[in-house]
Amino acid sequence: MKKIAIATDSGMVAQHFGRCPNYTIFDLDGEKIINKKEIPNPGHSTGYIPKYLHEQNVNVIISGGMGRRAIDLFNQFSIEPIVGITGTIDNCIKEILDGSLKGGESLCSPGGGKDYGVAKEDAGQFGHDHHHHNHDH
């Protein structure tokens, strides 16, 4: 049995795995779908999603894009990341079942999509406070 999670945004494969609103999880037995459920994105603190999906017994994560660090984290949890995927969730799962799904280059650059979807809970690490003071001399 194989468990596949697809980063999902309105029935489409989401471009940014960590910022999608939901993950669609399919349980596959050979070429049959045994179960399908959608779960909300649990939040985007660094390293949490790979651990969370590992706890759901997911074997494969599919997304339009993900950064190098995320790919490494999924590999550490023995979850195969497949990136460069676009289109509908239904078409994606059909291609998985018939063996024609082809991954490619990640569709997002590191830190891309900052204004999209579920924000990082630890976004403070990227923020910079710049204080500008006008001094009369």
Secondary structure, 3 states (H helix, E strand, C coil): CEEEEEEEECCEECCEHHHCCEEEEEEEECCEEEEEEEEECCCCCCCHHHHHHHHCCCCEEECCECCHHHHHHHHHCCCEEECCCCCEHHHHHHHHHHCCCCCCCCCCCCCCCCCCCCCCCCHHHCCCCCCCCCCCC
